[in-house]
Amino acid sequence: MYSISSDGLYQIQDNDVKCVITDNIYGYCIDSKMHNLYYSRLDDTGIYMYNTDSCESVKIFEDPEGSQCFTLRNIYV
């Protein structure tokens, strides 16, 4: 299970809580089959992909208008 706060995205498993992304997360969704989290940041106009196996994050989309006209919601796939 994952949860966002003002200082990042946290993974909650059993009695263990750890911060996996320290960005200012605005919204996220999870692809549990591919082990990826997709998230948007409050201070950015892109969408990022975080791989839970490799613990690496990469920007996969940049809004060319810079308008942040999209958001990701907590949808579990």
KEDOKOL-310776 format. One record per residue: residue number from 1; residue in three letters; x, y, z of N, C-alpha, C, CB in turn. Coordinates in steps of 0.05 Angstrom, whole numbers, m for minus. Glycine has a CB too. Layout:
N
SITE  panu  torfi  n_X  n_Y  n_Z  ca_X  ca_Y  ca_Z  c_X  c_Y  c_Z  cb_X  cb_Y  cb_Z
SITE  NUM  ALA  X  Y  Z  X  Y  Z  X  Y  Z  X  Y  Z
...
***
This chain:
77
SITE  panu  torfi  n_X  n_Y  n_Z  ca_X  ca_Y  ca_Z  c_X  c_Y  c_Z  cb_X  cb_Y  cb_Z
SITE  1  MET  17  m23  0  0  0  0  18  25  0  m19  0  24
SITE  2  TYR  9  46  m14  24  71  m15  7  94  m6  34  76  m44
SITE  3  SER  20  114  4  7  138  13  24  163  8  0  136  44
SITE  4  ILE  11  185  0  26  209  m5  23  229  18  18  222  m31
SITE  5  SER  43  245  22  42  267  41  57  291  28  54  260  69
SITE  6  SER  59  313  42  72  336  30  102  332  25  68  360  48
SITE  7  ASP  114  312  37  143  308  34  150  282  19  156  308  61
SITE  8  GLY  131  270  6  138  246  m10  117  225  m11  162  235  1
SITE  9  LEU  125  202  m23  108  179  m26  119  157  m8  106  170  m56
SITE  10  TYR  101  145  8  109  125  28  98  98  20  100  134  56
SITE  11  GLN  114  78  25  105  50  21  99  39  49  126  33  6
SITE  12  ILE  75  27  52  67  15  77  64  m14  73  41  29  88
SITE  13  GLN  80  m30  87  79  m59  84  83  m72  112  101  m69  64
SITE  14  ASP  63  m87  120  62  m99  147  65  m76  167  85  m120  151
SITE  15  ASN  84  m77  184  88  m56  204  111  m37  196  94  m67  231
SITE  16  ASP  119  m38  171  142  m22  161  132  0  143  162  m40  146
SITE  17  VAL  142  25  148  135  48  132  161  60  122  118  69  147
SITE  18  LYS  164  64  96  189  76  85  182  96  63  209  55  75
SITE  19  CYS  197  117  62  194  137  41  208  127  16  204  165  50
SITE  20  VAL  193  125  m6  206  115  m31  211  138  m51  188  94  m44
SITE  21  ILE  196  160  m49  201  183  m67  198  208  m50  180  183  m91
SITE  22  THR  218  225  m51  218  249  m34  208  274  m48  246  254  m23
SITE  23  ASP  198  271  m73  188  294  m87  161  303  m75  184  287  m117
SITE  24  ASN  153  327  m82  127  337  m74  105  326  m93  126  369  m74
SITE  25  ILE  95  303  m86  76  287  m103  49  300  m103  75  258  m94
SITE  26  TYR  37  303  m127  10  314  m130  m10  292  m133  9  333  m154
SITE  27  GLY  m3  271  m148  m21  249  m152  m5  226  m163  m44  256  m172
SITE  28  TYR  m16  202  m160  m2  178  m170  m21  156  m177  18  168  m149
SITE  29  CYS  m11  137  m192  m26  112  m198  m6  90  m199  m42  114  m225
SITE  30  ILE  m15  65  m195  2  42  m192  m4  21  m213  0  30  m164
SITE  31  ASP  17  11  m226  15  m12  m243  29  m35  m229  28  m7  m272
SITE  32  SER  13  m51  m214  25  m71  m197  37  m95  m213  4  m81  m177
SITE  33  LYS  27  m99  m237  37  m121  m253  66  m115  m263  19  m127  m277
SITE  34  MET  70  m90  m270  97  m82  m281  114  m70  m259  93  m62  m303
SITE  35  HIS  104  m67  m235  119  m57  m212  127  m27  m216  144  m74  m207
SITE  36  ASN  109  m12  m227  114  17  m232  94  34  m219  115  22  m262
SITE  37  LEU  103  57  m209  87  78  m199  89  101  m219  94  87  m170
SITE  38  TYR  67  113  m226  67  137  m243  58  160  m226  49  133  m269
SITE  39  TYR  72  182  m227  65  204  m209  70  231  m223  80  202  m183
SITE  40  SER  56  251  m213  60  279  m221  69  294  m196  34  292  m234
SITE  41  ARG  85  315  m201  96  331  m180  83  358  m180  127  334  m183
SITE  42  LEU  80  369  m157  67  395  m154  83  418  m167  62  401  m125
SITE  43  ASP  109  415  m167  127  436  m177  137  431  m206  151  439  m159
SITE  44  ASP  123  413  m221  133  405  m247  109  400  m265  151  380  m245
SITE  45  THR  114  400  m291  92  395  m311  95  369  m325  92  418  m331
SITE  46  GLY  110  350  m313  114  324  m325  101  302  m310  143  319  m328
SITE  47  ILE  103  278  m322  95  253  m308  120  236  m306  72  238  m324
SITE  48  TYR  123  224  m282  146  208  m276  138  179  m272  160  218  m251
SITE  49  MET  157  161  m278  153  133  m272  174  124  m252  154  116  m299
SITE  50  TYR  165  111  m231  183  100  m211  181  70  m211  177  112  m182
SITE  51  ASN  203  56  m215  203  27  m215  209  17  m187  223  15  m236
SITE  52  THR  190  2  m176  193  m7  m148  215  m29  m145  167  m18  m137
SITE  53  ASP  222  m42  m167  243  m62  m165  271  m49  m165  241  m82  m188
SITE  54  SER  275  m30  m183  301  m17  m186  304  8  m169  306  m10  m215
SITE  55  CYS  282  18  m158  281  43  m142  291  67  m158  298  39  m116
SITE  56  GLU  286  66  m184  294  89  m201  270  103  m212  311  78  m225
SITE  57  SER  273  129  m214  251  147  m224  261  161  m249  243  167  m202
SITE  58  VAL  243  163  m269  250  177  m294  225  192  m304  259  156  m315
SITE  59  LYS  230  216  m315  208  231  m327  201  219  m354  216  261  m330
SITE  60  ILE  175  212  m358  167  199  m382  149  217  m400  151  174  m376
SITE  61  PHE  141  240  m389  124  258  m405  129  287  m395  94  251  m403
SITE  62  GLU  131  305  m413  133  334  m407  111  348  m422  161  345  m414
SITE  63  ASP  94  363  m408  73  378  m420  86  401  m436  53  389  m399
SITE  64  PRO  84  401  m463  97  421  m479  86  449  m474  95  415  m508
SITE  65  GLU  62  451  m464  50  477  m458  58  487  m430  19  475  m460
SITE  66  GLY  68  469  m414  76  476  m387  53  484  m369  95  498  m387
SITE  67  SER  29  473  m375  5  482  m361  m5  465  m338  m17  485  m381
SITE  68  GLN  7  442  m335  m2  423  m314  m33  418  m317  4  432  m286
SITE  69  CYS  m42  412  m341  m70  409  m346  m79  380  m341  m77  416  m375
SITE  70  PHE  m63  364  m328  m70  337  m322  m64  331  m292  m55  318  m340
SITE  71  THR  m75  309  m283  m68  299  m256  m71  269  m256  m86  313  m235
SITE  72  LEU  m57  257  m239  m59  228  m235  m74  223  m209  m31  213  m235
SITE  73  ARG  m92  205  m209  m107  198  m185  m99  170  m176  m137  200  m189
SITE  74  ASN  m106  164  m152  m99  138  m140  m116  116  m152  m103  139  m109
SITE  75  ILE  m106  106  m175  m119  84  m189  m100  60  m188  m126  92  m219
SITE  76  TYR  m110  37  m180  m94  13  m178  m101  m5  m202  m98  m1  m151
SITE  77  VAL  m80  m13  m217  m84  m30  m240  m75  m58  m233  m67  m19  m265
***
